[in-house]
Protein backbone atom coordinates (compact mmCIF):
# COMPACT_ATOMS: atom_id res chain seq x y z
CA UNK A 1 0.00 0.00 0.00
CA UNK A 2 1.29 3.51 -0.71
CA UNK A 3 2.49 5.89 1.98
CA UNK A 4 1.55 9.41 0.92
CA UNK A 5 2.53 12.88 2.05
CA UNK A 6 -0.01 15.60 2.75
CA UNK A 7 -0.12 16.48 -0.97
CA UNK A 8 -1.06 12.92 -1.87
CA UNK A 9 2.32 12.09 -3.44
CA UNK A 10 3.62 8.59 -2.82
CA UNK A 11 6.75 8.76 -0.65
CA UNK A 12 6.96 5.11 0.34
CA UNK A 13 5.21 1.76 0.37
CA UNK A 14 4.30 -0.72 3.08
CA UNK A 15 2.70 -4.13 3.33
CA UNK A 16 1.05 -6.21 5.98
CA UNK A 17 2.02 -9.86 6.20
CA UNK A 18 1.80 -12.86 8.51
CA UNK A 19 -1.57 -12.49 10.15
CA UNK A 20 -1.32 -14.20 13.53
CA UNK A 21 -4.83 -15.40 14.26
CA UNK A 22 -6.47 -18.52 12.81
CA UNK A 23 -7.52 -16.89 9.54
CA UNK A 24 -4.91 -16.32 6.88
CA UNK A 25 -6.68 -13.43 5.17
CA UNK A 26 -6.81 -9.82 6.30
CA UNK A 27 -10.27 -8.40 6.81
CA UNK A 28 -11.58 -5.16 5.37
CA UNK A 29 -11.23 -3.71 8.87
CA UNK A 30 -7.54 -4.76 9.00
CA UNK A 31 -6.91 -2.92 5.74
CA UNK A 32 -8.76 0.21 6.96
CA UNK A 33 -6.74 0.31 10.17
CA UNK A 34 -3.51 -0.15 8.22
CA UNK A 35 -4.43 2.65 5.81
CA UNK A 36 -5.06 4.99 8.74
CA UNK A 37 -1.75 3.98 10.27
CA UNK A 38 0.01 4.78 6.99
CA UNK A 39 -1.36 8.32 7.15
CA UNK A 40 0.67 8.86 10.32
CA UNK A 41 3.68 7.15 8.73
CA UNK A 42 3.48 9.64 5.86
CA UNK A 43 3.37 12.55 8.29
CA UNK A 44 6.39 11.20 10.16
CA UNK A 45 8.41 10.60 7.00
CA UNK A 46 7.62 14.04 5.64
CA UNK A 47 8.48 15.70 8.96
CA UNK A 48 11.83 13.88 8.95
CA UNK A 49 12.50 15.05 5.39
CA UNK A 50 11.62 18.64 6.26
CA UNK A 51 13.83 18.53 9.33
CA UNK A 52 16.74 17.21 7.29
CA UNK A 53 16.32 20.00 4.74
CA UNK A 54 16.20 22.54 7.59
CA UNK A 55 19.43 21.21 9.09
CA UNK A 56 21.18 21.33 5.70
CA UNK A 57 20.01 24.90 5.11
CA UNK A 58 21.21 25.90 8.58
CA UNK A 59 24.64 24.43 7.86
CA UNK A 60 24.82 26.25 4.51
CA UNK A 61 23.94 29.51 6.24
CA UNK A 62 26.65 28.93 8.86
CA UNK A 63 29.23 28.44 6.11
CA UNK A 64 28.06 31.61 4.33
CA UNK A 65 28.17 33.58 7.58
CA UNK A 66 31.67 32.34 8.36
CA UNK A 67 32.86 33.28 4.86
CA UNK A 68 31.33 36.74 5.25
CA UNK A 69 33.11 37.25 8.57
CA UNK A 70 36.43 36.31 6.96
CA UNK A 71 35.91 38.76 4.11
CA UNK A 72 34.89 41.65 6.35
Phi and psi restraints in degrees (value plus and minus 20) as a CYANA .aco file:
   2 UNK   PHI     -96.0   -56.0
   2 UNK   PSI     127.2   167.2
   3 UNK   PHI    -127.3   -87.3
   3 UNK   PSI     101.1   141.1
   4 UNK   PHI    -133.0   -93.0
   4 UNK   PSI     133.4   173.4
   5 UNK   PHI    -106.6   -66.6
   5 UNK   PSI    -194.7  -154.7
   6 UNK   PHI     -88.6   -48.6
   6 UNK   PSI     -36.8     3.2
   7 UNK   PHI    -109.4   -69.4
   7 UNK   PSI     -22.0    18.0
   8 UNK   PHI      67.5   107.5
   8 UNK   PSI     -15.0    25.0
   9 UNK   PHI     -99.3   -59.3
   9 UNK   PSI     120.0   160.0
  10 UNK   PHI     -95.2   -55.2
  10 UNK   PSI     103.6   143.6
  11 UNK   PHI    -138.7   -98.7
  11 UNK   PSI     -18.1    21.9
  12 UNK   PHI    -199.6  -159.6
  12 UNK   PSI     155.3   195.3
  13 UNK   PHI    -157.8  -117.8
  13 UNK   PSI     135.1   175.1
  14 UNK   PHI    -167.2  -127.2
  14 UNK   PSI     139.2   179.2
  15 UNK   PHI    -160.9  -120.9
  15 UNK   PSI     134.6   174.6
  16 UNK   PHI    -129.1   -89.1
  16 UNK   PSI     114.7   154.7
  17 UNK   PHI    -161.5  -121.5
  17 UNK   PSI     145.1   185.1
  18 UNK   PHI      38.8    78.8
  18 UNK   PSI      40.3    80.3
  19 UNK   PHI     -80.6   -40.6
  19 UNK   PSI     117.8   157.8
  20 UNK   PHI    -117.4   -77.4
  20 UNK   PSI     -32.6     7.4
  21 UNK   PHI    -107.1   -67.1
  21 UNK   PSI    -192.4  -152.4
  22 UNK   PHI     -83.5   -43.5
  22 UNK   PSI     -50.5   -10.5
  23 UNK   PHI    -103.2   -63.2
  23 UNK   PSI     128.6   168.6
  24 UNK   PHI    -114.4   -74.4
  24 UNK   PSI     -34.3     5.7
  25 UNK   PHI    -122.0   -82.0
  25 UNK   PSI     125.3   165.3
  26 UNK   PHI    -101.8   -61.8
  26 UNK   PSI     119.7   159.7
  27 UNK   PHI    -102.2   -62.2
  27 UNK   PSI     148.5   188.5
  28 UNK   PHI     -79.5   -39.5
  28 UNK   PSI     -57.7   -17.7
  29 UNK   PHI     -83.9   -43.9
  29 UNK   PSI     -61.5   -21.5
  30 UNK   PHI     -76.9   -36.9
  30 UNK   PSI     -65.4   -25.4
  31 UNK   PHI     -85.8   -45.8
  31 UNK   PSI     -61.6   -21.6
  32 UNK   PHI     -82.3   -42.3
  32 UNK   PSI     -64.1   -24.1
  33 UNK   PHI     -82.8   -42.8
  33 UNK   PSI     -62.8   -22.8
  34 UNK   PHI     -83.8   -43.8
  34 UNK   PSI     -61.8   -21.8
  35 UNK   PHI     -81.0   -41.0
  35 UNK   PSI     -61.3   -21.3
  36 UNK   PHI     -86.2   -46.2
  36 UNK   PSI     -58.7   -18.7
  37 UNK   PHI     -81.8   -41.8
  37 UNK   PSI     -60.5   -20.5
  38 UNK   PHI     -85.3   -45.3
  38 UNK   PSI     -47.0    -7.0
  39 UNK   PHI     -79.2   -39.2
  39 UNK   PSI     -65.6   -25.6
  40 UNK   PHI     -89.5   -49.5
  40 UNK   PSI     -53.1   -13.1
  41 UNK   PHI     -81.9   -41.9
  41 UNK   PSI     -63.7   -23.7
  42 UNK   PHI     -80.4   -40.4
  42 UNK   PSI     -62.6   -22.6
  43 UNK   PHI     -82.2   -42.2
  43 UNK   PSI     -64.5   -24.5
  44 UNK   PHI     -84.0   -44.0
  44 UNK   PSI     -63.4   -23.4
  45 UNK   PHI     -83.7   -43.7
  45 UNK   PSI     -65.7   -25.7
  46 UNK   PHI     -85.6   -45.6
  46 UNK   PSI     -59.6   -19.6
  47 UNK   PHI     -81.0   -41.0
  47 UNK   PSI     -60.5   -20.5
  48 UNK   PHI     -84.8   -44.8
  48 UNK   PSI     -60.3   -20.3
  49 UNK   PHI     -85.0   -45.0
  49 UNK   PSI     -63.4   -23.4
  50 UNK   PHI     -84.6   -44.6
  50 UNK   PSI     -59.7   -19.7
  51 UNK   PHI     -83.5   -43.5
  51 UNK   PSI     -63.0   -23.0
  52 UNK   PHI     -81.5   -41.5
  52 UNK   PSI     -63.0   -23.0
  53 UNK   PHI     -83.3   -43.3
  53 UNK   PSI     -58.4   -18.4
  54 UNK   PHI     -83.8   -43.8
  54 UNK   PSI     -63.4   -23.4
  55 UNK   PHI     -83.4   -43.4
  55 UNK   PSI     -63.5   -23.5
  56 UNK   PHI     -83.4   -43.4
  56 UNK   PSI     -62.0   -22.0
  57 UNK   PHI     -84.6   -44.6
  57 UNK   PSI     -60.6   -20.6
  58 UNK   PHI     -80.0   -40.0
  58 UNK   PSI     -64.1   -24.1
  59 UNK   PHI     -84.4   -44.4
  59 UNK   PSI     -61.5   -21.5
  60 UNK   PHI     -81.2   -41.2
  60 UNK   PSI     -61.9   -21.9
  61 UNK   PHI     -84.6   -44.6
  61 UNK   PSI     -58.1   -18.1
  62 UNK   PHI     -81.6   -41.6
  62 UNK   PSI     -63.7   -23.7
  63 UNK   PHI     -83.3   -43.3
  63 UNK   PSI     -64.2   -24.2
  64 UNK   PHI     -82.7   -42.7
  64 UNK   PSI     -62.9   -22.9
  65 UNK   PHI     -83.7   -43.7
  65 UNK   PSI     -62.0   -22.0
  66 UNK   PHI     -84.4   -44.4
  66 UNK   PSI     -59.1   -19.1
  67 UNK   PHI     -86.0   -46.0
  67 UNK   PSI     -59.6   -19.6
  68 UNK   PHI     -83.5   -43.5
  68 UNK   PSI     -61.5   -21.5
  69 UNK   PHI     -82.8   -42.8
  69 UNK   PSI     -57.6   -17.6
  70 UNK   PHI     -86.9   -46.9
  70 UNK   PSI     -61.2   -21.2
  71 UNK   PHI     -90.3   -50.3
  71 UNK   PSI     -53.2   -13.2
